[in-house]
């Protein structure tokens, strides 16, 4: 059985590591927050005081970190893991970062014969907990095939998007579309409410018509329509507005780099920026509905 080192035990990383433990893998964990580590140790994980001790004799390193600078520091920083990983170690980075950082880290690790794939995810905390995430991976086919059995423990849909960095591009494209759909769904629902329609009835009508989409059918942003959605829990849990805004920033940076035309993405980013500055950064991203419902 592979020995895995897992870095980053937040809302997503914690459940992902837990699923690896449940599948019988030996998992050594590290996080800056002791409580997060304690929760995984209670499930059978091991830990150590420093990152270099965490990766001792490991076969695979998995990371789920906030931003590209954290990924760079962990792997190729002054005392990065590159100095301690064995030849042939596989690195799976599930952070959502810019593709250029993923490519540069991969290239430097490759000089030490350490394999790297970027594998950002979609599916939220619920998907991480249930082991039904979608993984969008970039890297060599051989590294992808090596990682796939682990990814299948943590996810349901495993995609190979192309070479290193392709997973990150796929992720920002997906989340840009998701945010656009959330804004459009919120706008349409509130238009119906403003004109006397029951949002539950309107949601059912649109769900069975050409307006059907994931944000309407699975993650409805109107409170009370769907008991399981964050909207019906004061927009707690799920995927924070702060994180969606970060991903939209990455999407816009990607668009600038390729000279792509993304007017709806740019508009949606501005709307989420206004929403964040109104004090909603920690709420689920579906709380953008409140920008249309407040009068």
N, C-alpha and C positions, 0 to 999 in steps of 0.2 A: 504493500500500500504506500502511495506517495506521501512524503512528508511536506506539509504546506506551511508557509509563513504568511500570515495575513495582517496587513497594515490598514488601519482605518475602520473603526468599529462603530460608526455612527448609525443613523436611522436605516441606511441601506447596508453598509458593511457588516454590521452586527448580525442581522438575520442571514445574510449570505454565508458568513462564517459558521453560524449555527447549523445551517443545512449541510455543510461539509462534515461537521462533527456527527450529525445524525446519520450520515451515509457511511460513517466508520473511518473517515480519514483522520490522520494525526495532524492536528492544527496547532501551531504556535502563534500567539496573537500579540499585537502591540497597538496601543493607542495612548494619546496624551492624557486621556481621562480615565483614571483608575477604575471608576465604577463600571465603565463599558468593558474593561478587561475582566473585572470580577464576574460579570454576568456570563461571559464566555467560559471562564475557568470553571464556573459552577456546572457547565454543561460538558466539561471534560477537556477543555483546551489547556495548553500549557503556556507559560509566558516567561519573560526574562526582563532584565533591567534596561538593556540597550538594543537598538535595532540589529547591531552586528551579532549579538547573541541569539536573537530571534531566528536569524537565517542560517545558523550553524547546521551544516549537513542537510539543508532543505533541498527538495527537488523542484519546487514551484514557489514563487512569490506572487501573491495577489495583493493589489493595493486599491483602495477606494478613498481618494483624497479630495480636498475641496477645490484645488486649482493647480494649474501647470507648474507654478513655482514650488509647490509642495512635492510634486512628482519629481521634478528636477533635483531638488535638494535631497530627497530620500535616496535616489539611485546614483546620481553623479555629482553630488555636493562634495564639500571638502572631506567629509568622512562618510561618503555615500556607500551604499551597499555594493557598488561595483568592486570595492576593495575586498569584499568578503564572500561573494558568491562563487560557487564552483563553476568550472567550465561546463556548459550544457544546461545550466539552470534555465528554466522557463519563467519569464516575468509576464504576468497578466495584469495590465493596468486597467481597471474599470472606472477610473475617474473620468469625468467629462472635462476635457481640456482642449486647447487648440491643437490642430493636427501637426503644426510645425514643431511644437514641443515634443509630441509623441515621436515624431520622426528623428529629431535630434538625439533624444534619449536612447532610442533604439539603435541609432548608428554608433553611438559611443559604447553602448553595452556590447554591440556586435564585435567591436575590436577586442573584447575579452571573451568572445565566443559564448556570450550570454544571449539567449533568444528572447524576443519581446513581441507581444501583441497588444494593441490597444483594443479594449473590449468594453466600451461604455454600455450602459443598460437603459432600458425603458420598462416601466411597469410599476414604479413607485414602491412605497414601503409594503403595501399589501402583496405585491408581486415578489418582493424580496423575501417576505415571510413565508409565502406559500411555495416558493421555489418555482415561480412561473414567469420570471423575467424574460425579456427579449435581449439578447446580446448581439451587438453590432461590432464585428471584429475586423481589425486590419492587421495584416502580417503575412508571413509566408504560409503556404498551404501546409507544410510539414508542422510548423508551430501551431497552426490552427487545429490540425488533427490531434496533436498532442494535448492541447487544452480542452478539446471538445468534451471528453468524459467528465471533466470537472465542471464545465459550464452547464452541462446537462443536469447536474445535481442542483444547480442554483437557478436554472432557467428552463423555459419550455421551448422557446424559439431561438435557435442559434444560427446566426448568419455570418458568412464570410464575405465582407464587402470589397476586399481587395488588399493591396499592400499596406504597410504600416501607415497610419493616419486616416485610412479610409473609414474606419469605424467611427472616428470622431466627426468626420464630415457627414456620415449617415445620421449620427445622433443629432447634430445641430439642425439638419434638414428636417428630421422628424419633429423635433421640439418647436421649431419655428412654425411648422404646419399646425401642430397641436395648439400652440398659443393663439394662432389666427382663428382656428375653429372655436376655441373657448370664447374669444371676444365676440365672434359672430353669433354663436349660440346664445350668449348672455344678452346681446343686443336684441335678438329676435324674441327671446322669451319676455324681456321687459316690455317690448313693443306690444306684445299680446296682453300682458298684465295691465298696461296703461290703458288698454282699450276694452277692459272688462273680462278678459279670458282667464279661466283657471289655468295656472301654469302646468298642472299635472295633465289636464286634458290636452292642452296645446302640445306638451312634450310627446304625448302618445300619438297625436296626429302627425307631428313632424317626424317622429321615429318611424312611422309606417309610410312616410312619403319621401320625396326626393331630398328633404333637408336632413335626413338621418345621418348622424355621425357619432363618433366615439364619445365626445364630450357631452352630447345630448343623451345618448343611450346608456352609457356606463358611468358617467361622472358628472351628472347633471348639476349645474352651478346655482340653481334656484333652491333656496332653503325649503325643506318640506316635501319636495317632489320625490326624492330618492333617499330613503332613510339611511342607506349605507354610504352615501357620498359625504365628503367633508362639509359641503354646504349645509347639511342637516346637523352638523356638529360644530356650529360656529366657525367653520372653515379651519378646524384644527386637524392635524395629521396630514397625510398626503405629501404633496410636493410644494415646497414653499415658494412664494412669490420671489424672494431673493434669488433662489436657484434658477427659476425660469428666466428672470431678468439677466442673470449671468449667462445662461445658454443663448439668449437672444443676442447678447453682446458678442458672443463667439460666432453666431450665425452672421451678424453684420460684418465682423472682421473677415470672415471667410468670403463673404460676398465682395468686399472691397478687394481682397487679394485676387479674386477671379474676375473682377469687373462684372459681376452678375447684377441683374436688375431685381431688387426685392422690395418694392414699395409697400406691400402689405406687411412684410416682416418689419420694416422700419417703422411703420405706423404703430404696429402692435407693440414694438419695443418702447416707443414713446408713451403709449397708454399704460404699460406696466411700470414704467419709470415714475409716472405721475401717481400711480396706485401705491407704489412702494414708498414714495415720499410723503404720502398721506398716512403713513404709519402701519402699512399692511404687509411689510416685508416677511414677517414670520407666519402669516396666514397662508393657507393653501392657495395656489395660483387661480383656482376657480373663483376666489373672492373678487376677481375683477368684475364680477356681476354687480357688486356694490357700486361700482362707478356709474352704472346705468340706472340702478334702482334708487339711488339717493336723490331726493328732490328738495 
